[in-house]
């Protein structure tokens, strides 16, 4: 009996211990959203925002160990998010929001205003470089950013829906700058009018870029749309489009951002003001090139006369 027990123990050690369900295999590679939020120590809105900025999407595992009605993320994606510097910034913002609510509850308006001014800011430049290592990669993925930026350029700044005025102004400026480049570079290839708006297609550095511009009509904002998610996409796309506009303008030898005529800007003629600035820059550059060519020709002629003498 003792020998049989020893043989059974040796066989169990050789075969390994029996693992619990969900601890290995395909089920252990995915986490439900609740566990992912708890692991990152974020609120659900902050987790959703971080996933949008980093380009992390939910997955569909073959076996859903925690239930079929759950949203799952890959464990590698969660570990990828844990090393993001914005994670600590979001935690600091959560602390500041808590302090501001506490000061407002105590009716200390001065402290609440001072805390709002001291809230930490952040930039998304490193995320653009991380997601798009080359400029052509950014051009290939430019359709959705342009469509969303042109959409917000036509929307009103509604405080009731949480659409800030500076986001609308930035979207309008970026769309006008890109349209001015397309006109200046003569890159427009196709235009199609539909009930949704105007479809444009331009060829930029060998890449076909297609975007949609809504009709200039009075916009009725639906109430069943989560504008916070759209604003998060807009935040990343605006940073991305600033990089792209900067690169495109410098390929034409133009300065970026263009300086606008204040009177034309006040008269809602931003595109005309940008085109005038680009034309002025181009004429100034051409004038400098022509002047340098004349000076070079004069120096060459003087050297020729010296050699002849």
C-alpha positions in Angstrom: 0.0 0.0 0.0 2.8 2.4 0.8 4.5 1.6 -2.5 1.3 2.2 -4.4 0.8 5.6 -2.6 4.4 6.6 -3.4 3.9 5.6 -7.0 0.7 7.6 -7.2 2.5 10.6 -5.7 5.4 10.3 -8.1 2.9 10.0 -11.1 1.1 13.2 -9.9 4.3 15.1 -9.6 5.4 14.0 -13.1 2.1 15.0 -14.6 1.9 18.3 -12.7 -0.8 19.7 -10.5 -4.3 20.1 -11.8 -4.9 23.8 -12.7 -8.0 25.7 -11.8 -10.4 26.8 -14.4 -9.4 30.1 -16.1 -5.8 30.0 -14.8 -4.1 28.9 -18.0 -4.7 28.7 -21.7 -6.9 31.0 -23.8 -9.1 32.1 -20.9 -6.1 33.4 -18.9 -5.0 35.7 -21.7 -8.1 38.0 -21.5 -9.5 40.2 -18.7 -13.0 41.5 -18.4 -13.2 45.3 -18.4 -14.0 45.5 -14.7 -10.8 43.7 -13.7 -8.8 45.8 -16.2 -10.2 49.1 -14.7 -9.4 47.8 -11.2 -5.9 46.8 -12.2 -5.1 50.2 -13.7 -6.8 52.0 -10.7 -8.8 54.3 -13.0 -12.4 55.3 -13.4 -14.3 53.8 -16.3 -14.4 57.1 -18.2 -10.6 57.5 -17.8 -10.0 53.9 -18.9 -12.1 54.4 -22.0 -10.3 57.6 -22.7 -6.8 56.0 -22.3 -7.8 53.1 -24.6 -8.9 55.5 -27.3 -5.7 57.6 -27.1 -3.5 54.5 -27.2 -5.5 52.6 -29.9 -6.4 49.7 -27.6 -9.6 47.9 -28.6 -11.7 45.1 -27.0 -11.1 41.5 -28.1 -13.4 38.6 -28.7 -11.9 35.5 -27.0 -13.0 32.0 -28.1 -13.8 31.0 -24.5 -15.3 33.7 -22.3 -14.4 32.5 -18.8 -16.2 35.3 -17.0 -19.5 35.3 -18.9 -20.7 36.0 -22.5 -22.0 39.5 -21.7 -18.6 40.9 -20.7 -16.2 43.1 -22.6 -12.8 41.6 -22.7 -9.3 43.0 -23.2 -6.0 41.1 -23.9 -3.7 40.9 -20.9 -0.8 42.3 -23.1 -2.8 45.4 -23.9 -3.5 46.0 -20.2 0.2 45.6 -19.5 0.9 48.0 -22.4 -1.3 50.6 -20.8 0.3 50.2 -17.4 3.6 51.6 -18.7 1.9 54.7 -20.2 3.0 58.1 -18.7 -0.5 59.5 -19.1 -1.7 56.9 -16.5 -0.2 58.9 -13.6 -1.4 62.2 -15.1 -5.0 60.8 -15.2 -4.6 59.8 -11.5 -3.4 63.3 -10.6 -6.4 64.8 -12.5 -8.7 62.5 -10.5 -7.2 63.8 -7.3 -7.6 67.4 -8.4 -11.2 66.8 -9.4 -11.9 65.4 -6.0 -10.3 68.5 -4.3 -12.3 70.9 -6.5 -15.6 69.1 -5.7 -14.7 69.2 -2.0 -13.9 73.0 -2.2 -17.2 73.6 -4.1 -19.1 71.7 -1.5 -17.6 73.9 1.3 -18.6 76.9 -0.8 -14.9 78.0 -1.1 -15.0 79.5 -4.6 -11.5 81.0 -4.3 -9.9 77.6 -3.5 -11.8 75.9 -6.2 -10.8 78.4 -8.8 -7.1 78.2 -7.7 -7.2 74.4 -8.0 -8.7 74.6 -11.5 -5.8 76.8 -12.5 -3.3 74.4 -11.0 -4.6 71.3 -12.7 -1.8 69.4 -14.6 -1.9 69.4 -18.3 -0.5 66.9 -20.8 0.4 66.5 -24.4 -0.2 63.7 -26.9 2.8 64.2 -29.1 4.5 61.0 -28.0 1.3 59.0 -28.8 1.2 60.3 -32.4 4.9 59.3 -32.9 4.2 55.9 -31.2 1.2 55.0 -33.3 2.6 56.4 -36.6 6.3 55.8 -36.9 6.5 57.2 -40.4 4.7 60.1 -42.1 3.2 57.8 -44.8 1.5 55.7 -42.0 -0.2 58.8 -40.8 -1.3 59.7 -44.3 -2.8 56.3 -44.8 -4.9 56.7 -41.7 -6.0 60.3 -42.4 -9.5 59.7 -43.6 -11.3 59.4 -40.2 -9.3 62.3 -38.6 -10.2 64.7 -41.4 -13.9 63.6 -41.4 -14.2 64.1 -37.6 -12.3 67.4 -37.6 -14.5 68.8 -40.4 -17.6 67.6 -38.5 -16.7 69.5 -35.3 -15.8 72.5 -37.4 -19.5 72.8 -38.3 -20.9 72.0 -34.9 -21.9 74.7 -32.4 -20.2 75.0 -29.0 -22.9 73.5 -26.8 -22.2 73.6 -23.1 -25.2 71.4 -22.5 -23.5 68.6 -24.5 -20.0 69.4 -23.2 -18.6 70.6 -26.5 -16.1 73.4 -25.6 -15.6 76.4 -27.7 -11.8 76.1 -28.1 -12.2 72.5 -29.5 -14.6 73.8 -32.2 -12.2 76.7 -33.0 -9.2 74.4 -33.2 -11.1 72.0 -35.5 -12.1 74.9 -37.7 -8.6 76.2 -37.9 -7.0 72.8 -38.7 -9.6 72.1 -41.4 -9.0 75.4 -43.1 -5.3 74.9 -43.0 -5.5 71.5 -44.6 -7.9 72.8 -47.3 -5.6 75.6 -48.0 -2.7 73.1 -48.6 -4.9 71.0 -50.9 -5.7 74.2 -52.9 -2.1 75.4 -53.0 -0.7 72.0 -53.9 -3.5 71.3 -56.5 -4.0 67.9 -54.9 -7.8 67.6 -55.2 -8.8 64.7 -57.6 -12.5 63.9 -57.0 -15.6 65.5 -55.5 -18.9 63.8 -54.8 -22.1 65.4 -53.4 -24.4 63.2 -51.3 -27.1 63.7 -48.8 -24.5 63.4 -46.0 -22.3 66.1 -47.4 -19.4 66.6 -49.8 -16.9 63.8 -50.3 -13.5 65.0 -51.3 -10.5 62.9 -52.4 -7.0 64.3 -52.7 -3.7 62.7 -53.7 -1.0 63.6 -51.2 2.5 62.0 -51.7 1.0 59.2 -53.7 -1.7 58.4 -51.1 -5.4 58.8 -51.8 -7.0 60.6 -48.9 -10.9 60.8 -48.7 -12.9 62.7 -46.3 -16.5 64.0 -45.7 -17.5 67.6 -45.1 -21.1 68.1 -43.8 -23.5 70.5 -45.5 -23.4 74.0 -44.0 -26.9 73.7 -42.4 -28.2 74.3 -38.9 -27.0 71.3 -36.9 -29.4 69.5 -34.5 -27.3 67.7 -31.9 -28.9 64.3 -30.9 -29.1 63.5 -27.2 -28.2 59.8 -27.6 -24.6 60.4 -28.7 -21.7 60.2 -26.2 -19.9 63.4 -27.1 -17.2 62.8 -24.5 -16.0 59.8 -26.6 -16.0 61.9 -29.8 -14.1 64.7 -28.0 -11.5 62.2 -27.0 -11.0 61.1 -30.6 -11.0 64.8 -31.6 -8.3 65.5 -29.0 -5.9 62.9 -30.5 -6.9 63.6 -34.2 -6.2 67.4 -33.7 -2.7 66.7 -32.4 -2.1 64.3 -35.3 -3.4 66.8 -37.9 -1.2 69.5 -36.5 1.9 67.3 -37.2 0.6 66.5 -40.7 -0.1 70.1 -41.6 3.3 71.1 -40.3 5.0 68.5 -42.5 2.9 69.3 -45.6 3.4 73.1 -45.4 7.2 72.6 -45.1 7.2 70.4 -48.2 5.9 73.4 -50.1 8.4 75.8 -48.5 5.6 77.6 -46.4 5.7 78.6 -42.8 3.3 76.9 -40.3 1.1 78.0 -38.7 0.1 80.7 -41.2 -0.5 84.2 -39.9 -4.1 85.4 -40.6 -5.4 88.8 -41.3 -7.4 89.8 -38.2 -10.0 91.7 -40.2 -10.6 88.7 -42.6 -10.7 86.3 -39.7 -13.4 88.4 -38.0 -15.4 88.4 -41.2 -15.4 84.6 -41.3 -13.0 84.5 -44.2 -10.4 82.2 -42.7 -9.6 80.2 -45.8 -9.1 83.4 -47.9 -6.8 84.8 -45.2 -4.7 81.6 -45.2 -4.5 81.6 -49.0 -3.4 85.3 -48.9 -0.7 84.5 -46.4 0.5 81.5 -48.4 0.6 83.6 -51.6 2.6 86.3 -49.7 5.1 83.8 -48.4 5.5 82.2 -51.8 6.0 85.5 -53.5 8.5 86.6 -50.9 10.5 83.3 -51.3 10.4 83.6 -55.1 11.6 87.2 -54.8 14.5 86.2 -52.6 15.5 83.4 -55.0 15.4 85.8 -57.9 17.5 88.3 -56.1 20.1 85.7 -55.2 20.2 84.5 -58.8 20.9 88.1 -60.0 23.7 88.4 -57.4 25.2 85.1 -58.4 25.1 86.1 -62.1 26.7 89.4 -61.3 29.5 87.7 -59.4 30.1 85.2 -62.2 30.3 88.0 -64.8 32.8 89.9 -62.6 35.0 86.8 -62.2 34.9 86.3 -65.9 36.0 89.9 -66.6 38.9 89.5 -64.1 40.1 86.3 -65.8 39.9 88.0 -69.2 41.9 91.0 -68.0 
